[in-house]
Amino acid sequence: MIHDNSLTNVAEEERQDWSAISSHIFFRDTKKILYELLRVQDNDDANEGTFIALNNTPGIQFADAATKVAYFSIVISPEARIDSMKFIWSTPATSGNLRWQIDLGEGGDSDANNARTTGGTAVSTAADGTANDLNYTDVLTAGAGVNLTALRRGNLWGIKFSRLGADAADTLTNTVNLYGILIAYY
């Protein structure tokens, strides 16, 4: 039997090289995104939109040229970090701008007693050009003035969505259907 020492040495060198490399490999945690869909809550507010079901999907409908609201609530885990907060909506209109506003508050028994609020900046979002398509508009990047650092995670958050249909900047001359708010967090 012939034994080739050069092959043994190569294999040993490769093993030593690999052990040197493997001691310097760093694994980082991968971010797992979780999603939660908030549904509109009925609270008998006189300014609420009309509850509807389209294609077996419940939502709330805002009439053309009307200023109406919808309410949501959620408790975000103290360890969670919000990645996005998108409202899901559609309209039969193919053009025009939806004028809307988001207000968030934390806990408290009334707006007057709630010192930690954020949002409140009116924003216009254009219809996507296709009737009845779902639109996903990110509240955190749309210029709505939402600053989540003003709110404490682990507490109850109240979210108010308003369609500012009576505003001159709302040029979307049709109904708007709001299905919910999709929150992505990790």
C-alpha positions in Angstrom: 0.0 0.0 0.0 1.4 3.4 -1.0 0.8 6.2 1.4 0.9 9.8 0.1 1.9 12.1 2.9 1.3 15.2 0.7 -2.5 14.5 0.7 -2.6 14.0 4.4 -0.8 17.3 5.0 -3.2 19.1 2.6 -6.2 17.7 4.5 -4.7 18.6 7.8 -3.9 22.2 6.6 -7.5 22.6 5.3 -8.9 21.4 8.7 -6.7 23.9 10.5 -7.7 26.7 8.1 -11.4 25.9 8.6 -11.1 25.8 12.4 -9.4 29.2 12.3 -12.2 30.6 10.1 -15.0 29.0 12.0 -13.9 30.7 15.3 -14.5 34.1 13.6 -17.9 33.5 12.1 -20.6 35.7 13.7 -24.2 34.9 13.4 -26.6 37.8 13.7 -30.2 37.5 14.8 -32.7 37.6 11.9 -35.6 40.0 12.3 -38.9 38.2 12.3 -41.7 40.4 11.3 -45.1 39.8 12.8 -48.4 41.3 11.5 -51.5 42.2 13.3 -54.6 43.5 11.6 -56.7 45.9 13.6 -60.4 45.9 12.7 -62.6 49.0 13.1 -64.4 49.2 16.5 -68.0 50.3 16.7 -68.5 52.9 19.4 -71.7 54.7 18.4 -69.9 57.9 17.6 -72.2 60.2 15.6 -69.3 61.0 13.3 -68.5 57.3 12.5 -68.6 56.0 9.0 -71.1 53.3 7.9 -70.2 49.7 8.6 -70.2 47.5 5.5 -69.1 44.2 4.1 -67.5 44.1 0.7 -66.6 40.7 -0.7 -67.2 39.2 2.7 -64.7 41.6 4.3 -66.0 43.9 7.0 -65.0 47.5 6.9 -66.3 51.0 7.3 -67.3 53.3 4.5 -66.8 57.1 4.4 -69.2 59.0 2.1 -67.9 61.5 -0.5 -67.4 65.0 1.0 -68.1 63.8 4.5 -65.7 64.1 7.5 -66.1 60.8 9.3 -64.0 58.8 11.8 -63.1 55.2 12.7 -61.6 53.9 15.9 -59.1 51.2 16.7 -57.2 50.0 19.8 -54.2 47.8 20.5 -51.7 47.0 23.2 -48.1 46.6 21.8 -45.8 44.4 23.8 -43.1 46.4 25.6 -40.4 44.4 23.8 -41.8 45.0 20.3 -40.6 47.5 17.8 -43.1 48.7 15.2 -41.8 48.4 11.6 -44.9 49.9 9.8 -48.5 50.9 10.4 -50.6 50.8 7.2 -54.2 51.5 6.7 -55.9 49.3 4.1 -58.5 51.1 2.0 -60.2 51.0 -1.4 -62.4 53.3 -3.5 -64.4 53.1 -6.7 -62.7 56.3 -7.8 -59.7 56.1 -10.2 -58.3 59.5 -9.5 -58.3 62.2 -6.8 -56.8 62.7 -3.4 -58.0 61.2 -0.2 -57.5 63.7 2.7 -57.0 61.9 6.0 -55.6 62.2 9.5 -54.4 59.8 12.2 -54.5 60.6 15.9 -53.0 58.2 18.4 -53.4 58.4 22.2 -52.2 56.3 25.0 -54.4 55.2 27.9 -56.3 57.9 29.7 -60.0 58.3 30.1 -60.4 61.2 27.8 -58.4 63.3 25.3 -58.2 66.1 27.8 -56.6 63.8 30.4 -54.3 62.1 27.9 -50.9 64.0 27.7 -49.3 61.4 25.4 -50.8 61.8 22.0 -49.2 61.9 18.5 -50.3 62.5 14.9 -52.9 65.0 14.0 -51.3 66.2 10.7 -53.7 66.1 7.7 -52.3 64.2 4.7 -53.4 63.7 1.1 -52.9 60.4 -0.6 -53.7 59.9 -4.3 -55.9 57.1 -5.5 -53.9 54.5 -7.4 -55.7 54.7 -10.7 -57.6 51.4 -10.5 -61.1 51.2 -9.1 -61.6 49.1 -6.0 -58.0 48.0 -5.7 -56.6 47.6 -2.1 -54.3 50.4 -1.1 -51.8 50.2 1.7 -50.8 53.6 3.0 -48.0 53.6 5.7 -49.0 56.1 8.4 -45.4 56.3 9.7 -43.9 57.5 6.4 -46.7 59.5 4.9 -46.0 62.7 6.9 -48.9 62.2 9.3 -46.9 63.5 12.2 -47.0 60.2 14.0 -44.1 59.9 16.5 -44.3 56.5 18.2 -41.6 57.4 20.8 -44.2 59.7 22.3 -46.2 56.6 23.3 -45.2 53.8 25.7 -45.4 50.3 24.5 -47.2 47.9 26.8 -50.1 50.4 27.3 -53.4 50.6 25.6 -53.2 52.8 22.4 -56.3 54.3 20.9 -56.1 55.1 17.1 -58.5 57.5 15.4 -58.6 57.5 11.6 -60.4 60.5 10.0 -61.4 61.0 6.4 -61.5 64.8 6.0 -63.9 64.7 3.1 -65.1 68.2 3.6 -61.6 69.5 3.2 -60.9 71.2 -0.1 -57.8 69.0 -0.5 -60.0 65.9 -0.6 -60.6 65.6 -4.3 -61.5 62.0 -4.3 -65.2 62.3 -5.4 -66.4 58.9 -4.2 -66.7 56.7 -1.2 -63.7 55.3 0.7 -63.7 51.9 2.3 -61.5 51.4 5.3 -60.8 47.7 6.1 -58.3 48.0 9.0 -54.8 49.0 10.0 -52.0 46.5 9.5 -49.2 46.8 12.0 -45.9 45.0 11.4 -43.5 44.7 14.3 -40.6 42.7 15.4 
